[in-house]
Amino acid sequence: MNKILLFAATAALTFACNTATTEVNAQDKTQEATVKSYGDAITPEGAISTAELVKVMGEKEEFTTKVDCEIMTSCAMKGCWMDVKLPDGDVMKVRFKDYGFFVPTKGLEGKKAVMQGTASREVLDVATLRHYAEDAGKSKEEIEKITEPETNLMFLADGVLITY
């Protein structure tokens, strides 16, 4: 009799664990990623990686393309720019064509994006770098440490897809 009760309890426990796992897996499948579009309507097809972009930009001054990237931050004031991660920890500033659209001001950190537009090099003066730091919510001390202009890759986006 004890063996029958032990077997029944084990079977019930196994069934309960398998049912819970099945419910979680079914729930994961229904929670698909949401993609939101900003600016011009674009598709993700044909996007290159940030590593490919950096390689191409080693040989060109300007390059029109789609880029698959990871967002680091966005303008906390208006959403009028965002920073995306480049290989080796570098950052590329993304602005939006004709100041014609904005992205969310928070919650984009670590999100994946595809953006279409033109990459180029630009020299950012100290005043502009400090303005971006202020928009990003940096402390006064951090802002005051900016004392030299920088030459960076920048991207002027026509359209952006962000995966949430």
BELKA-V362456 format. One record per residue. N is the residue number from 0. RES is the residue in three letters. SS is DSSP state (@ for helix, = for strand, . for the rest). NEAR is the number of other ideal C-beta (glycine too) atoms within 8 Angstrom. D_FIRST is the distance of its C-alpha to the first C-alpha in Angstrom with 1 decimal. Layout:
N:RES:SS:NEAR:D_FIRST  N:RES:SS:NEAR:D_FIRST
This chain:
0:MET:.:4:0.0  1:ASN:@:5:3.8  2:LYS:@:6:5.4  3:ILE:@:7:5.1  4:LEU:@:8:6.4  5:LEU:@:8:8.6  6:PHE:@:8:9.9  7:ALA:@:8:10.6  8:ALA:@:8:12.4  9:THR:@:8:14.3  10:ALA:@:8:15.3  11:ALA:@:8:16.6  12:LEU:@:8:18.4  13:THR:@:8:19.9  14:PHE:@:8:21.1  15:ALA:@:8:22.6  16:CYS:@:8:24.4  17:ASN:@:8:25.8  18:THR:@:8:26.9  19:ALA:@:8:28.7  20:THR:@:8:30.4  21:THR:@:8:31.5  22:GLU:@:8:33.0  23:VAL:@:8:34.9  24:ASN:@:8:36.2  25:ALA:@:8:37.3  26:GLN:@:8:39.0  27:ASP:@:7:40.8  28:LYS:@:7:42.2  29:THR:@:6:43.6  30:GLN:.:5:45.3  31:GLU:.:5:48.1  32:ALA:.:5:51.2  33:THR:.:6:54.1  34:VAL:=:8:57.5  35:LYS:=:7:60.6  36:SER:=:9:64.1  37:TYR:=:11:67.2  38:GLY:=:12:70.8  39:ASP:.:7:71.6  40:ALA:.:4:68.8  41:ILE:.:14:67.6  42:THR:.:5:64.9  43:PRO:.:9:63.0  44:GLU:.:5:64.1  45:GLY:.:6:66.4  46:ALA:.:10:65.7  47:ILE:=:10:66.3  48:SER:=:8:64.6  49:THR:@:14:66.3  50:ALA:@:7:66.8  51:GLU:@:8:68.7  52:LEU:@:15:70.8  53:VAL:@:12:71.8  54:LYS:@:8:72.8  55:VAL:@:12:74.9  56:MET:@:11:76.5  57:GLY:.:6:77.6  58:GLU:.:5:80.1  59:LYS:.:7:80.9  60:GLU:.:4:82.2  61:GLU:=:7:80.4  62:PHE:=:10:77.6  63:THR:=:6:76.2  64:THR:=:12:72.6  65:LYS:=:12:69.0  66:VAL:=:15:66.9  67:ASP:=:11:63.1  68:CYS:=:12:62.6  69:GLU:=:10:60.6  70:ILE:=:16:62.1  71:MET:=:9:62.6  72:THR:=:9:64.2  73:SER:=:13:66.5  74:CYS:.:12:69.4  75:ALA:.:9:68.1  76:MET:.:7:71.2  77:LYS:.:7:71.4  78:GLY:.:11:69.2  79:CYS:.:10:72.5  80:TRP:=:12:71.3  81:MET:=:14:68.3  82:ASP:=:13:67.7  83:VAL:=:16:65.7  84:LYS:=:11:64.4  85:LEU:.:12:66.4  86:PRO:@:7:65.5  87:ASP:@:4:66.0  88:GLY:@:6:65.5  89:ASP:.:9:68.7  90:VAL:=:10:69.0  91:MET:=:14:70.7  92:LYS:=:12:72.1  93:VAL:=:14:71.6  94:ARG:=:11:74.0  95:PHE:=:16:74.2  96:LYS:@:12:77.1  97:ASP:@:4:79.8  98:TYR:@:6:77.6  99:GLY:.:6:76.3  100:PHE:.:8:72.6  101:PHE:.:8:70.2  102:VAL:.:12:66.6  103:PRO:.:7:64.3  104:THR:.:9:65.4  105:LYS:.:6:62.0  106:GLY:.:5:58.5  107:LEU:.:12:59.7  108:GLU:.:7:59.0  109:GLY:.:5:57.0  110:LYS:.:11:57.2  111:LYS:=:9:58.2  112:ALA:=:14:61.4  113:VAL:=:13:63.7  114:MET:=:15:67.3  115:GLN:=:12:70.4  116:GLY:=:12:73.9  117:THR:=:9:76.3  118:ALA:=:15:75.8  119:SER:=:10:78.8  120:ARG:=:9:79.9  121:GLU:=:7:81.3  122:VAL:=:7:82.9  123:LEU:=:11:81.6  124:ASP:.:7:84.0  125:VAL:@:9:82.9  126:ALA:@:6:83.3  127:THR:@:8:81.0  128:LEU:@:12:78.4  129:ARG:@:10:78.6  130:HIS:@:8:78.3  131:TYR:@:11:75.1  132:ALA:@:11:73.7  133:GLU:@:9:74.5  134:ASP:@:12:72.8  135:ALA:.:10:69.7  136:GLY:.:5:69.6  137:LYS:.:7:70.6  138:SER:.:5:72.0  139:LYS:@:5:75.7  140:GLU:@:6:75.5  141:GLU:@:9:73.9  142:ILE:@:11:76.5  143:GLU:@:6:79.3  144:LYS:.:6:78.1  145:ILE:.:10:79.0  146:THR:.:4:82.6  147:GLU:.:5:83.0  148:PRO:.:8:82.9  149:GLU:=:7:80.2  150:THR:=:7:80.3  151:ASN:=:10:77.0  152:LEU:=:12:75.5  153:MET:=:12:75.2  154:PHE:=:14:74.0  155:LEU:=:11:75.5  156:ALA:=:13:72.8  157:ASP:=:9:73.6  158:GLY:=:13:70.0  159:VAL:=:16:66.6  160:LEU:=:14:63.0  161:ILE:=:13:60.4  162:THR:=:9:56.7  163:TYR:.:7:54.6
